């Protein structure tokens, strides 16, 4: 499958969600747009490997998504945070964000930045939509993104190991390291 086709899959996810976001004057429209984008990322994370016949990639994507969901559920039970809209006490961390970032990190780690960068941008949109929909505080989204990124990068192997991008964090700093094999 060409890189253009893979990038277009994620571009379609953005295109489907942007009209709702552009017209979003209320929380429900943001909620809907974020849900569409999250679902598109899940379809891409599971669909791209299936289309390529990369069954190991499909299994790793499933493991990444599943572990992000389980970790998020456990944290929601352990830390019952009230949502900004007051609807319930399941705000921390954002499940939409954790799933979206797990899908994006899986795609990036498995297939590289050409598909990973658009996926990360869509995941970022999902996070913003959760704040705008008044379903999460900013720190709920950041925690969900961290859970998703961790599961995606820890449970997914690189299909082509000539280039590898690894996030890192210390006590007072963080960054990204790129490893290139010639």
Secondary structure as UniProt FT lines:
FT   HELIX           3..22
FT   HELIX           27..52
FT   HELIX           55..78
FT   TURN            84..85
FT   HELIX           95..111
FT   HELIX           113..132
FT   TURN            133..134
FT   HELIX           138..155
FT   TURN            161..162
FT   STRAND          163..169
FT   STRAND          174..180
//
